Amino acid sequence: MPIIAPINSWQYRRLLVLFVALVVAGLWFAYDGWLGWPGSDNALVWHMEHSRYVTARERTTLERWPGWYGATPGQRLQMDRLVETVHFSGWHSSTDIQNQRWIVAALAVLAAGALIWFLTERRRSIVADDSHLRISQRRRIALPDIVRIDNRRWNRDGIVVISYRQGTTLRHVKLDGMAFDNLGELLNAVAAHASQAEITPLRKFT
C-alpha cells in the first residue's frame, strides 16, 4: 500500500497569503492610479484657481482645465509645467499616474503567478510504495537504486539526503520533514524496502 507524505499546509498557504497581499497592494495602487491621484489633481487645480499666488494668465489656464479624464495629453503636460512654475505641492504628473498603473500591471502578473504556484504546490506530495519513491511527476526512484539514506540532520533540521544511481551517475535528493507531513513514516518504509541502502546513522525516523 503506498504511503503518502503530503506537503505541509503552511508551505502552500503562505503562497495564498502572498497572493492576497499582492491583490491588496494592487487595489491600493489601482485606486491611486485611476481615482485617487486624478481626483486630487482636480482638487489642486481648483485650489490653485482660487489662490492669490497665480497670475491672471495662469488662472485663465486653470479655468480651462476640463478635469483629468477630460484633458488631452497636451493639457496634462501644460498643467505639469504650470504647477512646477507656481511651486504648488501635491500634483501628480501624467508620468506619476502612468507609473502607478504600470505597477498595478506588474502586481497583477505576480498575483497570477502566486495563485498558480499555490494551486500547484497544494497538490504536491511524496509517495512511496514497495518498488519506487516518487518525488515529483518527473522524478521516480526505484528503491533498489538507492545506495544511501543520510539522516544525520534529521533530528536537528528534519533533513534527509537520499543518494541513488541513475544509470552510471550518482544523484542526490534532499527531503525536508518541515515541508512534508508524514515524511518520517514514509522514510521508514523506504528504508525497510531498500535493504541494500546504507543508512547513516542507523535509526528510525520519528
N, C-alpha and C positions, 0 to 999 in steps of 0.2 A: 504494500500500500504506500503510495507516495506521501512524503512528508513535506509540508509547505511552510516556508518562512516568509510571511507577507511583510511588505515594507511597513516600518513603524508609522503610525498615523501622523505623528508630528512632522515626519520627513516630507510628507506631501501637503499637510495642512499649512505649513509655513509658506508654501507656494500660493495657496489660496489667500493667505494674509498679504503676500506681496501683490497679488492681483488686485485685491480690494484697495490697497494703498495706492497703487498706480491709477486705478479708476478715480479715487477721491482726488488725487493730485491733478488728474486730467480734467475733472469737472471744475476744479478751482481755477486752473489756467484758462479753461474754456470760458468761464464766466467773465474773467478779466478781459480776455481777447475779443469776445463778441458783445458783452453787455457792460461790464464794469468800467473799463477804460474808455470806450467810446462815450459812455454816459458821463463820466467825469470830465472828459474833454469838452463836451457840450456845456456842462455846468461852468467850466472855467471860462469859456467864451462869453457866456452871459455875465460872469463876474467882471471880466476884462472890459466888456462893453459899457458897464456902469461904473468903471473906475476912472478917477481923475488923473491917472498916470498915463493914459493913452492920448494920442493926438487925434484931432478931428479926422484926419485921413485914415488912421488906424481904426478908429471907431466905425468909419464907413465900411471898411473891410470886414470888421466883426459883425456888423448888422447884416451883411450879405451871406453870412455863414448859414447854410441850409441844414445843418446837423451832420454828424459824422457819416451816417449812411447815405445822406443825400448829397454829400460833397463829392466832387470829382477828385481824382488823384492830384491834379494840379492845385485845386483849392486846399487840399490837405497839406501839400507841400508848402504852399503860401502861408498857411496858418502855422506850420512848424517854424518857419522863418520869423514870422511876426512875434510869436511867443518868445523866441530866443532874443529878439530885438528888445522887447519891453521887459524882459527878465522876470516873467511870471513863472512860478514853480508849480509842478503838478500836471503839466501837459505830457501826454503820451503821444509820441510821434507815430506816423504810419509804420515806421520800421519797428518800433517797440511793440505795437499791436500785432504786426505780422510775425514777429519772433514768438510772441505768446502762442499764436496759432500753430507755428511750426513745432513748438514744444508739445502742444496737445497731440499733434500727429505722431510725434516720437513716442509719447506716453501710451498712445493707443496701440502702437506696434508692440511696445514692451508688454503691455497688459495682455494682448492677444498671445504673445509668446509665453507669458507666465501661466495663462489659462491652459494652453495646450500642454505645457510641461506638467501642470498639476494633473490634468486628465491622464497623461501618460504615466506619471510616477505612481499614482494611486493604484495602478494595476500591476506594478512591479512586484515580483516575488522570486524567491529561490526555491527550487523544487528538487528533491532527491528521491530516487526510487532504488530498486535493487541493482540497477545497472548503470545509471547516469546521474550526474549532478548538473542541473540546468541553471545557469546563472542568468541568462537572458535568451531571447529568441535566437541570437547568433552564437551563443557560447554554450555548448553542451560538452561536458567532460565525462568520458567513460571512466567508471570507478577503477577498472584495472590499470588505467593510465596514470593514476595519482601515485606519486612517489614520496611525497612528504606532506604532512599536515603540521605546520608550525604554530603552536598555540601559546608561545611564551608571553605574548601580550594580551592574552585572553582575559585574565583576571584583572589586569590593570586598565586596559583600554577597550576590551571587547573585540580585539582584532585577531583574526586568524588568517594566515597565509597558506594557501594550498599550491603546491608545485606539482605539475603534471607534464607528461610528454605528449607533444603533438607532432607525430612523425619522429624526426630526429631532433626536434627543438624542445628544450625545456622551458616551459612557461610558468608564470605565477599569477595567481589571482588573490586579491585581498578582500576578505569578507568582514563586514563591520556589524557586530552584535548590537550597536546602538541604533543602526539604521533598519535592522530587520528583527521582527519579533520571532520567537521560537527558533532562533538560529542554533542555540545550544543543542536542542533535541535533534535538529536536522544534522548537525555535525557529528553527533554521537552515532547516528545511523550510517553516515558516510564512513566513519572510522570503522564501524563494525563490518561493512561490506567491502571496504578496501583494505583487507588484511595485509596486503603486501606493502602498504604505505608506512613510512617511518613517521611516528607521532612524537613530536618534541614539545614539551615533555609528555610522558605517557600519563594521561589523566582524562577524566570525563569532563565534558563541557557542561557547567552548571550555571 
